[in-house]
Amino acid sequence: MRVDIVTIFPEFFGVLDVSLLGRARRDGLLELGVHDLRQWTHDRHRTVDDTPYGGGAGMVMKPEPWGEALDALLGDETDALVILPTPAGVPFTQALARELAAESHLLFACGRYEGIDARVAEHAATRARVLEVSLGDYVLNGGEVAAMAMIEAIGRLVPGVVGNPESLVEESHEDGLLEHPSYTKPQVWRGLEVPEVLRSGNHAAVAAWRREQALERTRRVRPDLLPDDR
Ligand SMILES: N#Cc1c(N)n[nH]c1-c1ccc2c(Cl)cn(Cc3cccnc3)c2c1
């Protein structure tokens, strides 16, 4: 999978060189390109924003640099998916992350200010699939944090990136439930003991306990994830 990121803060994505995704890049499982939007400006001040038509507070990102950036990064390619983080997007979920992990080329357009001129998404849709996605129902200052979270959630689902694929199965949201609590040594810590069933060696009993714990935790913390009959 190739991931391109366009942003006015390219240094923000330096962290993608370390940890899991850093190794995936070195193993050739993920290709990452981070691009400074200002390389597609042509004025002395490298201007990327201007005042909004119709008035209002803040500034809007100009369409011209974005258009040239997408021209340069998409070329004649037709199967890229352009992802625009925005508070007004569809919710980013584990299911969507799983879908996006199957893509061959993702381009994240990370805006700032009050947003990107709407014609950028409109014109991009004439040459690629475009998805406006929101990380969640709160407001960030730009698209970078959202893109970072999405790239991590998607990247770890790309086959081969996570060493043991089994570890992806029992995670929160993978089966629609929150994950069961986890324990490791010591057996007793500050008077708190690891549940006996986890030390029983009875794999069926462990699986049943973990399932029940996941259901109970989901009912308590995220009842909205449960259909009425669960
Ligand atoms: N994804 C996501 C997401 C989220 N969940 N919260 N905020 C964002 C997000 C994504 C992209 C931009 C761009 Cl471009 C500019 N801003 C700042 C802003 C602030 C208030 C209203 N409009 C825009 C962005 C916020």
The ligand as a MOL file (V3000), in Angstrom:
LIG
                    3D

  0  0  0     0  0            999 V3000
M  V30 BEGIN CTAB
M  V30 COUNTS 25 28 0 0 0
M  V30 BEGIN ATOM
M  V30 1 N -11.2810 14.4480 10.7600 0
M  V30 2 C -11.4560 15.3480 11.4470 0
M  V30 3 C -11.6900 16.3750 12.3720 0
M  V30 4 C -12.3470 16.1480 13.5900 0
M  V30 5 N -12.8800 14.9690 14.0340 0
M  V30 6 N -12.3850 17.2930 14.2610 0
M  V30 7 N -11.7980 18.2540 13.5150 0
M  V30 8 C -11.3620 17.7200 12.3550 0
M  V30 9 C -10.7470 18.5450 11.3140 0
M  V30 10 C -10.3690 17.9860 10.0910 0
M  V30 11 C -9.8970 18.8060 9.0840 0
M  V30 12 C -9.8130 20.1820 9.3090 0
M  V30 13 C -9.4430 21.2880 8.5120 0
M  V30 14 Cl -9.0790 21.1810 6.8540 0
M  V30 15 C -9.5540 22.4320 9.2580 0
M  V30 16 N -9.9710 22.0790 10.4980 0
M  V30 17 C -10.1940 23.0060 11.5850 0
M  V30 18 C -11.6630 23.2870 11.7270 0
M  V30 19 C -12.1310 23.7080 12.9190 0
M  V30 20 C -13.4870 23.9920 13.0430 0
M  V30 21 C -14.3330 23.8350 11.9770 0
M  V30 22 N -13.8580 23.4060 10.8230 0
M  V30 23 C -12.5210 23.1280 10.6940 0
M  V30 24 C -10.1460 20.7210 10.5530 0
M  V30 25 C -10.6060 19.9140 11.5700 0
M  V30 END ATOM
M  V30 BEGIN BOND
M  V30 1 3 1 2
M  V30 2 1 2 3
M  V30 3 1 3 4
M  V30 4 2 3 8
M  V30 5 1 4 5
M  V30 6 2 4 6
M  V30 7 1 6 7
M  V30 8 1 7 8
M  V30 9 1 8 9
M  V30 10 1 9 10
M  V30 11 2 9 25
M  V30 12 2 10 11
M  V30 13 1 11 12
M  V30 14 1 12 13
M  V30 15 2 12 24
M  V30 16 1 13 14
M  V30 17 2 13 15
M  V30 18 1 15 16
M  V30 19 1 16 17
M  V30 20 1 16 24
M  V30 21 1 17 18
M  V30 22 1 18 19
M  V30 23 2 18 23
M  V30 24 2 19 20
M  V30 25 1 20 21
M  V30 26 2 21 22
M  V30 27 1 22 23
M  V30 28 1 24 25
M  V30 END BOND
M  V30 END CTAB
M  END
